[in-house]
Amino acid sequence: MTTASPAALTGPGLHTLPRLGVGVLYVPSLPAFLRQHIDSLDYLAIVPDRFWADDGPQAGTRYHEMERQVELLDWVAARKPVIGHSVGLSIGSADLFDDEHVRQIARWQSRYGFPWHSDHLSFNRIPGLDAHSDLAGLAIPVPYDHDVLEMVAERAARVREIIPVPFLLENNVYYVDLPDQDMSEPQFLNALSARSGCGLLLDIHNVYVNSVNHGFDASEFIRAVDLSRVVELHIAGGSDMGGMYTDSHAGPVAEPVWDLLDEVVQNAPNLCGITFEFEDGYLPALGGGDGVLRELDRARQAWDRRPG
């Protein structure tokens, strides 16, 4: 397996991070659940970008916080650790890299003490006329070739210069195979982590979705990834749509994902957290707050089975 070079690992090491346990990714339907069941969580994951409005680089004051959501976040942060999982970096955009967005994340890291933060190995922006016209509306996976590896590794290293805690990148879901790529996805993830010093957020449901749609063995994929670089795991459910299995975050965690979770937990020595994700509108499909508690309890059982 690929091993990160000493030069790439300057700054806080993954092995020094706190082993937090089990958390959930915040969605707007969760405030009542959080106030009632805060002790069911070891941490709360948030998408910081969804706690502010971004008026774009040309605005006098670019970022405007959403006060009610921030008040709840302050309440949670006084009781539990908070980690950041951004969606706005667009690290794979060839002609765009937004340093000010990274600095805004850095301000929130300082404010809430994220022990680590993450974003997606994808792009969702192209140069546009304003802060909104450049958005693709979804995370588009990058091609796994050497030019992209060099670009993303340099940008990940830049993020690590600005934000003084470990930075993780998350494997993506894809619905169309790109031909003639230079390397496999595990090879790309390993090389990126080794070259940039970033950690990995392994989204197990994404691996499962891709394995269903593209016919590969999810366990073999996981065994090909350098699991010593994995800090956080995402688990979720999905749904069938138009002949594809989708990463819809709809309802309970897909049953095969639990089996894959056990496999990763046993082999990821620097694992610090398991995060359950669901889309806001699917809370009733989970069975409300009781359903969230059931998913967290099962995730905790997997966490408790980790070695040592």
Backbone torsions as a table, in degrees:
resi	resn	phi	psi	omega
1	MET	NA	155.8	-179.2
2	THR	-70.3	141.0	178.0
3	THR	-120.7	134.3	-179.5
4	ALA	-68.5	142.0	179.3
5	SER	-75.2	155.7	178.2
6	PRO	-57.0	-36.9	-179.0
7	ALA	-64.5	-33.9	-178.4
8	ALA	-74.3	-16.9	-172.4
9	LEU	-103.3	18.5	174.9
10	THR	-65.4	152.1	-174.9
11	GLY	92.4	-173.9	-177.4
12	PRO	-58.0	130.6	-179.8
13	GLY	-85.1	153.0	-179.5
14	LEU	-62.2	-32.0	-177.1
15	HIS	-70.6	-13.0	-179.4
16	THR	-91.8	-5.7	-175.1
17	LEU	-72.9	150.5	178.8
18	PRO	-70.4	137.8	174.9
19	ARG	-82.4	97.6	-170.9
20	LEU	-79.9	-49.0	-179.1
21	GLY	122.7	-116.2	-170.4
22	VAL	-125.0	135.4	179.0
23	GLY	-143.4	-177.9	179.0
24	VAL	-133.4	149.8	175.4
25	LEU	-85.2	127.1	-175.7
26	TYR	-63.4	135.4	168.4
27	VAL	-133.3	159.0	-173.4
28	PRO	-61.5	-16.8	179.2
29	SER	-84.4	1.7	-172.3
30	LEU	-93.6	-10.8	-174.6
31	PRO	-52.1	-47.6	-178.9
32	ALA	-63.6	-40.7	177.7
33	PHE	-60.5	-45.0	-177.3
34	LEU	-63.5	-42.8	-178.7
35	ARG	-67.9	-29.1	-178.7
36	GLN	-88.9	-31.3	-170.0
37	HIS	-127.3	31.5	-175.6
38	ILE	-58.1	-30.4	-178.5
39	ASP	-77.5	-4.6	174.0
40	SER	-79.5	-10.4	-178.3
41	LEU	-108.5	148.2	167.5
42	ASP	-93.8	-21.0	178.2
43	TYR	-163.4	164.7	173.1
44	LEU	-117.5	128.4	171.8
45	ALA	-93.5	139.8	180.0
46	ILE	-131.8	154.2	167.0
47	VAL	-96.0	98.6	-174.1
48	PRO	-55.9	-35.8	-177.2
49	ASP	-57.5	-21.9	-177.9
50	ARG	-92.0	6.1	176.4
51	PHE	-106.0	6.0	176.2
52	TRP	-146.9	160.0	170.2
53	ALA	-98.6	138.4	-178.5
54	ASP	-111.7	111.7	-179.3
55	ASP	-88.8	3.0	174.2
56	GLY	96.3	161.7	-174.3
57	PRO	-61.4	-24.3	-176.7
58	GLN	-84.5	-8.8	-177.1
59	ALA	-73.7	147.2	176.5
60	GLY	-61.6	-49.7	171.3
61	THR	-115.5	109.6	-169.8
62	ARG	-75.9	-42.3	-170.8
63	TYR	-110.8	134.1	178.7
64	HIS	-127.3	115.7	-177.2
65	GLU	-72.7	148.2	175.9
66	MET	-91.4	105.3	-163.6
67	GLU	-60.0	-44.8	-175.6
68	ARG	-64.8	-42.2	178.8
69	GLN	-66.0	-38.3	-179.7
70	VAL	-68.0	-35.9	176.6
71	GLU	-60.2	-42.9	177.4
72	LEU	-64.5	-42.2	180.0
73	LEU	-62.5	-39.8	176.3
74	ASP	-60.6	-40.0	179.2
75	TRP	-63.5	-45.5	178.9
76	VAL	-63.9	-44.6	-174.9
77	ALA	-64.0	-23.2	175.7
78	ALA	-74.3	-10.1	-174.3
79	ARG	-122.2	-29.6	-174.7
80	LYS	-140.9	154.5	172.7
81	PRO	-63.5	150.7	176.6
82	VAL	-122.4	135.1	174.9
83	ILE	-120.5	150.5	-177.1
84	GLY	-100.8	135.1	177.4
85	HIS	-134.3	92.2	-171.2
86	SER	-81.9	162.7	175.7
87	VAL	-124.5	-4.5	-169.0
88	GLY	-103.8	1.2	-176.2
89	LEU	-69.0	-38.7	-178.2
90	SER	51.8	55.3	-172.0
91	ILE	-65.4	-18.0	-179.9
92	GLY	-94.9	5.7	178.5
93	SER	-75.0	119.4	-172.6
94	ALA	-65.4	-36.7	-172.8
95	ASP	-109.0	17.5	-176.4
96	LEU	-150.1	127.3	168.6
97	PHE	-144.6	122.8	-167.5
98	ASP	-102.4	91.6	179.2
99	ASP	-59.5	-36.1	-177.6
100	GLU	-67.6	-33.3	173.7
101	HIS	-61.4	-43.2	178.6
102	VAL	-62.5	-40.6	179.4
103	ARG	-66.0	-34.4	176.0
104	GLN	-65.1	-41.8	174.8
105	ILE	-61.4	-39.7	179.2
106	ALA	-61.7	-38.8	178.1
107	ARG	-63.6	-40.1	178.8
108	TRP	-72.7	-33.1	174.7
109	GLN	-61.3	-42.7	178.4
110	SER	-65.3	-39.0	-177.4
111	ARG	-69.1	-43.1	-173.4
112	TYR	-107.9	-3.3	174.4
113	GLY	67.1	37.0	176.2
114	PHE	-50.3	124.7	175.3
115	PRO	-70.5	-25.8	170.7
116	TRP	-152.8	167.6	176.0
117	HIS	-143.8	163.3	-172.8
118	SER	-147.0	164.8	170.8
119	ASP	-151.0	-173.6	-171.9
120	HIS	-101.0	142.4	175.2
121	LEU	-80.9	79.2	-170.7
122	SER	-166.0	-178.0	168.4
123	PHE	-135.6	146.2	177.2
124	ASN	-137.7	12.6	-177.9
125	ARG	-138.5	148.8	167.5
126	ILE	-131.2	159.9	179.3
127	PRO	-56.5	128.0	-178.0
128	GLY	-133.2	-175.5	-176.6
129	LEU	-78.9	-27.2	-178.4
130	ASP	-151.4	-170.7	-173.9
131	ALA	-68.5	-13.8	-172.0
132	HIS	-115.4	-27.0	-175.6
133	SER	-73.4	-11.0	-176.4
134	ASP	-96.7	3.7	-173.8
135	LEU	-86.9	131.7	178.5
136	ALA	-79.8	-23.4	179.2
137	GLY	92.9	-8.2	175.9
138	LEU	-157.0	164.0	179.9
139	ALA	-83.4	117.7	-178.8
140	ILE	-98.6	125.5	-176.5
141	PRO	-66.9	149.6	177.2
142	VAL	-83.8	153.7	171.1
143	PRO	-72.7	146.1	-176.7
144	TYR	-93.3	73.9	178.4
145	ASP	-127.8	170.9	-171.0
146	HIS	-68.2	-36.4	179.5
147	ASP	-64.5	-42.9	178.7
148	VAL	-66.9	-40.1	177.7
149	LEU	-57.0	-46.2	-179.6
150	GLU	-62.4	-45.4	-178.4
151	MET	-63.8	-48.7	-176.5
152	VAL	-67.5	-38.2	178.8
153	ALA	-62.5	-41.7	177.8
154	GLU	-63.8	-40.6	-179.2
155	ARG	-71.0	-38.7	177.0
156	ALA	-62.7	-39.8	176.8
157	ALA	-64.0	-36.7	177.5
158	ARG	-64.6	-43.0	176.8
159	VAL	-58.4	-42.0	-178.7
160	ARG	-67.0	-26.4	175.5
161	GLU	-70.0	-35.7	-173.9
162	ILE	-85.9	-38.1	-176.2
163	ILE	-110.7	119.1	-166.4
164	PRO	-85.4	32.5	174.9
165	VAL	-134.6	161.5	-178.7
166	PRO	-56.0	142.7	-179.5
167	PHE	-113.2	130.3	-179.9
168	LEU	-113.8	147.1	171.3
169	LEU	-116.8	140.6	-174.8
170	GLU	-101.5	132.7	172.7
171	ASN	-62.7	146.1	-171.4
172	ASN	-102.4	166.6	169.7
173	VAL	-97.8	146.5	178.1
174	TYR	-143.2	148.2	-176.4
175	TYR	-113.8	-7.5	178.2
176	VAL	-132.2	130.5	175.4
177	ASP	-74.5	134.9	172.7
178	LEU	-91.9	130.4	-178.2
179	PRO	-78.1	157.7	168.3
180	ASP	58.3	42.7	174.5
181	GLN	-81.3	153.1	-175.1
182	ASP	-74.2	-23.9	-174.8
183	MET	-154.3	165.7	175.8
184	SER	-76.4	166.8	178.3
185	GLU	-62.2	-46.9	176.5
186	PRO	-59.5	-39.8	177.6
187	GLN	-61.2	-41.6	179.5
188	PHE	-64.9	-46.6	179.9
189	LEU	-59.6	-43.9	-179.1
190	ASN	-65.3	-44.6	-179.2
191	ALA	-66.1	-39.9	179.0
192	LEU	-63.2	-46.2	-179.9
193	SER	-63.2	-42.7	-179.5
194	ALA	-65.2	-40.7	-174.2
195	ARG	-77.0	-37.7	-173.0
196	SER	-97.2	-21.7	-174.0
197	GLY	84.3	1.7	178.7
198	CYS	-75.3	157.0	172.4
199	GLY	-90.9	-177.2	-179.8
200	LEU	-119.4	136.6	165.0
201	LEU	-102.2	107.4	-177.1
202	LEU	-91.4	108.9	176.1
203	ASP	-85.6	104.2	-174.8
204	ILE	-68.4	-34.8	178.1
205	HIS	-66.0	-37.4	176.2
206	ASN	-60.0	-43.2	177.3
207	VAL	-59.4	-45.1	-179.1
208	TYR	-64.1	-44.6	178.4
209	VAL	-56.2	-49.1	-178.1
210	ASN	-64.5	-36.5	179.9
211	SER	-66.0	-37.9	178.3
212	VAL	-66.8	-46.1	-173.7
213	ASN	-77.5	-25.2	-173.7
214	HIS	-119.8	3.0	167.7
215	GLY	72.5	37.3	173.6
216	PHE	-115.6	168.7	-177.9
217	ASP	-86.9	115.5	-177.1
218	ALA	-63.6	-36.1	178.6
219	SER	-65.2	-40.0	176.9
220	GLU	-63.4	-39.7	176.2
221	PHE	-57.7	-49.7	-177.4
222	ILE	-62.2	-39.7	179.7
223	ARG	-67.4	-21.5	179.2
224	ALA	-84.1	-13.2	179.8
225	VAL	-87.2	141.2	174.5
226	ASP	-73.0	94.4	-174.5
227	LEU	-71.1	-11.3	174.7
228	SER	-68.7	-15.2	179.4
229	ARG	-94.7	-2.8	-177.0
230	VAL	-85.4	122.8	179.5
231	VAL	-105.5	-36.9	-174.5
232	GLU	-135.7	148.2	175.7
233	LEU	-119.8	143.6	170.7
234	HIS	-111.4	137.8	174.4
235	ILE	-128.7	147.8	-176.2
236	ALA	-164.4	176.8	172.5
237	GLY	-111.1	169.3	179.7
238	GLY	-141.8	-168.6	-179.1
239	SER	-155.0	156.2	177.1
240	ASP	-84.7	137.1	-179.8
241	MET	-153.2	119.3	175.7
242	GLY	59.5	33.5	179.6
243	GLY	84.1	3.2	177.2
244	MET	-118.4	153.3	170.4
245	TYR	-96.1	126.8	-169.8
246	THR	-112.5	154.0	177.3
247	ASP	-86.3	64.8	-172.3
248	SER	-86.7	-10.2	-176.0
249	HIS	55.8	41.9	-175.3
250	ALA	-101.2	110.3	173.3
251	GLY	76.6	-157.1	-173.7
252	PRO	-65.7	161.1	177.2
253	VAL	-60.3	135.4	177.9
254	ALA	-61.5	136.4	-173.2
255	GLU	-56.6	-43.9	178.5
256	PRO	-61.8	-24.2	178.9
257	VAL	-66.0	-33.9	177.9
258	TRP	-62.7	-40.2	178.5
259	ASP	-64.9	-42.7	177.9
260	LEU	-65.2	-36.8	177.8
261	LEU	-58.8	-46.9	178.7
262	ASP	-58.1	-40.5	-179.6
263	GLU	-63.0	-43.9	-178.6
264	VAL	-69.1	-44.8	-177.6
265	VAL	-56.2	-35.7	-178.7
266	GLN	-73.2	-13.5	-170.3
267	ASN	-131.1	13.8	-179.0
268	ALA	-116.6	92.0	-170.4
269	PRO	-67.8	-20.5	-179.0
270	ASN	-108.1	20.5	179.4
271	LEU	-65.3	131.6	-177.4
272	CYS	-120.7	-15.2	-178.1
273	GLY	-165.9	147.8	173.4
274	ILE	-118.7	117.9	-175.2
275	THR	-110.3	123.9	175.4
276	PHE	-88.6	131.9	-179.8
277	GLU	-118.3	140.3	167.5
278	PHE	-150.5	149.8	178.5
279	GLU	-76.6	148.4	-170.8
280	ASP	-54.3	-43.9	-175.1
281	GLY	-72.3	-8.2	-176.7
282	TYR	-98.5	9.7	177.1
283	LEU	-57.2	-43.0	176.7
284	PRO	-60.9	-36.0	179.4
285	ALA	-66.0	-23.9	176.0
286	LEU	-79.0	-17.6	-172.3
287	GLY	93.7	28.0	178.8
288	GLY	68.2	-154.2	-178.5
289	GLY	-59.8	-34.9	178.6
290	ASP	-62.5	-37.0	177.7
291	GLY	-66.4	-39.3	176.0
292	VAL	-61.5	-43.1	178.8
293	LEU	-60.6	-38.8	179.4
294	ARG	-64.1	-42.3	179.5
295	GLU	-66.3	-40.4	178.9
296	LEU	-65.8	-38.8	179.3
297	ASP	-64.6	-41.5	179.5
298	ARG	-68.4	-37.7	175.7
299	ALA	-62.9	-38.1	179.2
300	ARG	-66.3	-35.0	176.1
301	GLN	-61.1	-41.2	176.8
302	ALA	-65.6	-42.9	178.5
303	TRP	-58.6	-42.1	-177.2
304	ASP	-70.4	-15.3	177.8
305	ARG	-88.5	1.3	-179.1
306	ARG	-66.4	151.1	-177.1
307	PRO	-62.1	146.7	174.9
308	GLY	77.3	NA	NA
